[in-house]
Amino acid sequence: MKKVFGIPMEKKKELTTILEADPYVKGSFAMMGYKLKEGNQVGGDESTIYLYISGDDDKVKGAEEKLKEMLVDVPEEIENKIITVIAEEEDKAASGMGDIFG
């Protein structure tokens, strides 16, 4: 499951604390992997940070639970756009590694 959460820019410090907490604990954001995009990077609300995570349903629901106090709605078209942008970035990175080691 791929999910994008919206967090107000003024909560960036709180978000960073949550994302970096207990990086080696099962179910932590560090173990799951995540990507952050600012609204102006993806055509979204400039006052919002978008957090992308990918994992099984339980991990995504656990992440949502940890963030529930600070979440704002993310329009479906923005969520789909962010998922597409990140997939393209990952494909380019994988292709670049293939060029180096292939």
GUMAR-394485 format. One record per atom (N, C-alpha, C): residue number from 1; residue in three letters; atom name; x, y, z. Coordinates in steps of 0.1 Angstrom, whole numbers. Example, Ala and Ser with C-alpha at 12.3 -4.5 7.8 and 13.67 -1.06 7.14 Angstrom:
REM GUMAR-394485
<1 ALA N <132 -57 78>>
<1 ALA CA <123 -45 78>>
<1 ALA C <132 -33 78>>
<2 SER N <128 -22 71>>
<2 SER CA <137 -11 71>>
<2 SER C <129 0 79>>
REM end
This chain:
REM GUMAR-394485
<1 MET N <8 -12 0>>
<1 MET CA <0 0 0>>
<1 MET C <9 12 0>>
<2 LYS N <5 22 -8>>
<2 LYS CA <12 35 -9>>
<2 LYS C <3 45 -4>>
<3 LYS N <8 54 5>>
<3 LYS CA <-1 64 11>>
<3 LYS C <7 77 12>>
<4 VAL N <0 88 11>>
<4 VAL CA <5 102 13>>
<4 VAL C <-3 109 23>>
<5 PHE N <5 113 33>>
<5 PHE CA <-1 121 44>>
<5 PHE C <2 136 43>>
<6 GLY N <-7 144 47>>
<6 GLY CA <-4 159 47>>
<6 GLY C <-2 164 61>>
<7 ILE N <8 172 63>>
<7 ILE CA <12 177 76>>
<7 ILE C <14 192 74>>
<8 PRO N <8 201 82>>
<8 PRO CA <11 215 81>>
<8 PRO C <26 219 83>>
<9 MET N <31 228 75>>
<9 MET CA <45 232 75>>
<9 MET C <49 236 89>>
<10 GLU N <40 242 97>>
<10 GLU CA <44 247 110>>
<10 GLU C <46 235 120>>
<11 LYS N <43 223 116>>
<11 LYS CA <45 211 124>>
<11 LYS C <57 203 120>>
<12 LYS N <65 209 111>>
<12 LYS CA <77 202 106>>
<12 LYS C <86 197 117>>
<13 LYS N <89 205 127>>
<13 LYS CA <98 201 137>>
<13 LYS C <92 189 145>>
<14 GLU N <79 189 148>>
<14 GLU CA <73 177 154>>
<14 GLU C <73 165 146>>
<15 LEU N <71 167 133>>
<15 LEU CA <71 156 123>>
<15 LEU C <85 150 123>>
<16 THR N <95 158 122>>
<16 THR CA <109 153 122>>
<16 THR C <112 145 134>>
<17 THR N <108 149 145>>
<17 THR CA <110 142 158>>
<17 THR C <103 128 157>>
<18 ILE N <91 127 152>>
<18 ILE CA <84 115 151>>
<18 ILE C <91 106 141>>
<19 LEU N <95 111 129>>
<19 LEU CA <101 103 119>>
<19 LEU C <115 97 123>>
<20 GLU N <122 105 131>>
<20 GLU CA <135 100 135>>
<20 GLU C <136 92 148>>
<21 ALA N <124 91 155>>
<21 ALA CA <124 84 168>>
<21 ALA C <126 69 166>>
<22 ASP N <134 63 174>>
<22 ASP CA <137 49 175>>
<22 ASP C <138 43 161>>
<23 PRO N <149 46 154>>
<23 PRO CA <150 42 140>>
<23 PRO C <152 27 138>>
<24 TYR N <156 20 148>>
<24 TYR CA <159 5 147>>
<24 TYR C <147 -3 152>>
<25 VAL N <136 3 157>>
<25 VAL CA <125 -4 162>>
<25 VAL C <116 -9 150>>
<26 LYS N <111 -21 151>>
<26 LYS CA <103 -27 141>>
<26 LYS C <90 -17 140>>
<27 GLY N <87 -14 127>>
<27 GLY CA <76 -5 125>>
<27 GLY C <79 10 125>>
<28 SER N <92 13 128>>
<28 SER CA <96 27 128>>
<28 SER C <95 33 114>>
<29 PHE N <95 46 113>>
<29 PHE CA <95 52 99>>
<29 PHE C <108 49 92>>
<30 ALA N <119 49 99>>
<30 ALA CA <132 46 93>>
<30 ALA C <132 32 87>>
<31 MET N <126 23 94>>
<31 MET CA <126 9 89>>
<31 MET C <117 8 77>>
<32 MET N <106 15 77>>
<32 MET CA <96 15 66>>
<32 MET C <101 22 54>>
<33 GLY N <108 33 56>>
<33 GLY CA <113 42 45>>
<33 GLY C <102 52 42>>
<34 TYR N <106 64 40>>
<34 TYR CA <96 74 37>>
<34 TYR C <103 85 29>>
<35 LYS N <94 93 23>>
<35 LYS CA <100 104 15>>
<35 LYS C <91 116 18>>
<36 LEU N <97 128 19>>
<36 LEU CA <90 140 21>>
<36 LEU C <90 149 9>>
<37 LYS N <79 156 6>>
<37 LYS CA <78 165 -4>>
<37 LYS C <71 178 1>>
<38 GLU N <77 189 -2>>
<38 GLU CA <70 202 2>>
<38 GLU C <59 205 -9>>
<39 GLY N <49 211 -5>>
<39 GLY CA <38 214 -14>>
<39 GLY C <42 220 -27>>
<40 ASN N <51 230 -26>>
<40 ASN CA <55 237 -38>>
<40 ASN C <63 229 -48>>
<41 GLN N <68 217 -43>>
<41 GLN CA <76 208 -52>>
<41 GLN C <66 200 -61>>
<42 VAL N <54 198 -56>>
<42 VAL CA <45 188 -63>>
<42 VAL C <32 195 -67>>
<43 GLY N <31 208 -67>>
<43 GLY CA <19 215 -71>>
<43 GLY C <8 214 -61>>
<44 GLY N <11 211 -49>>
<44 GLY CA <1 210 -38>>
<44 GLY C <1 223 -30>>
<45 ASP N <-5 223 -18>>
<45 ASP CA <-6 234 -9>>
<45 ASP C <8 237 -4>>
<46 GLU N <12 250 -6>>
<46 GLU CA <26 254 -2>>
<46 GLU C <28 254 13>>
<47 SER N <17 253 21>>
<47 SER CA <18 253 35>>
<47 SER C <17 239 41>>
<48 THR N <19 229 32>>
<48 THR CA <18 215 36>>
<48 THR C <30 207 32>>
<49 ILE N <35 198 41>>
<49 ILE CA <45 189 38>>
<49 ILE C <38 176 35>>
<50 TYR N <42 169 25>>
<50 TYR CA <36 156 21>>
<50 TYR C <46 145 25>>
<51 LEU N <41 135 32>>
<51 LEU CA <49 124 37>>
<51 LEU C <44 111 29>>
<52 TYR N <53 105 22>>
<52 TYR CA <49 93 14>>
<52 TYR C <55 81 21>>
<53 ILE N <47 71 23>>
<53 ILE CA <52 58 28>>
<53 ILE C <46 47 20>>
<54 SER N <53 36 20>>
<54 SER CA <49 24 13>>
<54 SER C <51 12 22>>
<55 GLY N <41 4 23>>
<55 GLY CA <43 -8 32>>
<55 GLY C <30 -15 32>>
<56 ASP N <30 -26 41>>
<56 ASP CA <17 -33 42>>
<56 ASP C <7 -25 50>>
<57 ASP N <-6 -29 49>>
<57 ASP CA <-17 -21 55>>
<57 ASP C <-15 -18 70>>
<58 ASP N <-10 -28 77>>
<58 ASP CA <-8 -26 92>>
<58 ASP C <2 -15 94>>
<59 LYS N <13 -15 87>>
<59 LYS CA <24 -5 89>>
<59 LYS C <19 9 85>>
<60 VAL N <11 10 75>>
<60 VAL CA <6 23 71>>
<60 VAL C <-4 28 81>>
<61 LYS N <-13 19 86>>
<61 LYS CA <-22 23 96>>
<61 LYS C <-15 27 109>>
<62 GLY N <-4 20 113>>
<62 GLY CA <4 23 124>>
<62 GLY C <10 37 123>>
<63 ALA N <15 40 111>>
<63 ALA CA <20 53 108>>
<63 ALA C <10 64 109>>
<64 GLU N <-2 61 104>>
<64 GLU CA <-13 71 105>>
<64 GLU C <-17 74 120>>
<65 GLU N <-16 63 128>>
<65 GLU CA <-20 65 142>>
<65 GLU C <-9 74 149>>
<66 LYS N <3 72 145>>
<66 LYS CA <14 81 152>>
<66 LYS C <12 95 148>>
<67 LEU N <7 98 136>>
<67 LEU CA <6 111 130>>
<67 LEU C <-8 118 132>>
<68 LYS N <-17 111 137>>
<68 LYS CA <-31 115 136>>
<68 LYS C <-34 129 141>>
<69 GLU N <-26 133 151>>
<69 GLU CA <-29 147 157>>
<69 GLU C <-25 158 148>>
<70 MET N <-17 156 138>>
<70 MET CA <-12 167 129>>
<70 MET C <-17 166 115>>
<71 LEU N <-24 156 111>>
<71 LEU CA <-27 153 97>>
<71 LEU C <-38 163 92>>
<72 VAL N <-36 167 79>>
<72 VAL CA <-46 174 71>>
<72 VAL C <-50 166 59>>
<73 ASP N <-61 169 53>>
<73 ASP CA <-66 161 42>>
<73 ASP C <-57 164 30>>
<74 VAL N <-55 153 22>>
<74 VAL CA <-47 154 10>>
<74 VAL C <-57 150 -2>>
<75 PRO N <-59 160 -11>>
<75 PRO CA <-68 156 -22>>
<75 PRO C <-62 144 -30>>
<76 GLU N <-71 136 -35>>
<76 GLU CA <-67 124 -42>>
<76 GLU C <-58 127 -54>>
<77 GLU N <-61 138 -61>>
<77 GLU CA <-52 141 -73>>
<77 GLU C <-38 144 -69>>
<78 ILE N <-36 151 -57>>
<78 ILE CA <-23 154 -52>>
<78 ILE C <-16 141 -48>>
<79 GLU N <-24 132 -41>>
<79 GLU CA <-18 120 -36>>
<79 GLU C <-13 111 -48>>
<80 ASN N <-21 110 -58>>
<80 ASN CA <-17 103 -70>>
<80 ASN C <-5 109 -77>>
<81 LYS N <-5 122 -78>>
<81 LYS CA <6 129 -84>>
<81 LYS C <19 126 -76>>
<82 ILE N <19 127 -63>>
<82 ILE CA <31 124 -55>>
<82 ILE C <36 110 -56>>
<83 ILE N <26 100 -56>>
<83 ILE CA <30 86 -58>>
<83 ILE C <37 84 -71>>
<84 THR N <31 91 -82>>
<84 THR CA <37 89 -95>>
<84 THR C <51 96 -96>>
<85 VAL N <53 108 -90>>
<85 VAL CA <66 114 -90>>
<85 VAL C <76 106 -83>>
<86 ILE N <73 100 -71>>
<86 ILE CA <82 92 -64>>
<86 ILE C <86 79 -71>>
<87 ALA N <76 73 -78>>
<87 ALA CA <78 61 -86>>
<87 ALA C <88 64 -97>>
<88 GLU N <86 76 -103>>
<88 GLU CA <95 80 -114>>
<88 GLU C <109 82 -109>>
<89 GLU N <110 89 -97>>
<89 GLU CA <124 91 -91>>
<89 GLU C <131 78 -88>>
<90 GLU N <123 68 -82>>
<90 GLU CA <129 56 -79>>
<90 GLU C <133 48 -91>>
<91 ASP N <125 49 -102>>
<91 ASP CA <129 42 -115>>
<91 ASP C <142 48 -120>>
<92 LYS N <143 61 -120>>
<92 LYS CA <155 68 -125>>
<92 LYS C <167 64 -117>>
<93 ALA N <165 63 -104>>
<93 ALA CA <177 60 -95>>
<93 ALA C <181 45 -98>>
<94 ALA N <171 36 -100>>
<94 ALA CA <175 22 -103>>
<94 ALA C <181 21 -116>>
<95 SER N <177 29 -126>>
<95 SER CA <183 29 -139>>
<95 SER C <197 34 -138>>
<96 GLY N <199 44 -131>>
<96 GLY CA <213 50 -129>>
<96 GLY C <222 40 -123>>
<97 MET N <218 33 -113>>
<97 MET CA <226 22 -107>>
<97 MET C <229 11 -117>>
<98 GLY N <219 8 -125>>
<98 GLY CA <221 -2 -135>>
<98 GLY C <232 2 -145>>
<99 ASP N <232 15 -149>>
<99 ASP CA <242 21 -158>>
<99 ASP C <256 20 -152>>
<100 ILE N <256 22 -139>>
<100 ILE CA <269 22 -132>>
<100 ILE C <275 8 -131>>
<101 PHE N <266 -1 -127>>
<101 PHE CA <271 -15 -124>>
<101 PHE C <267 -25 -135>>
<102 GLY N <259 -21 -144>>
<102 GLY CA <254 -30 -154>>
<102 GLY C <265 -33 -165>>
REM end
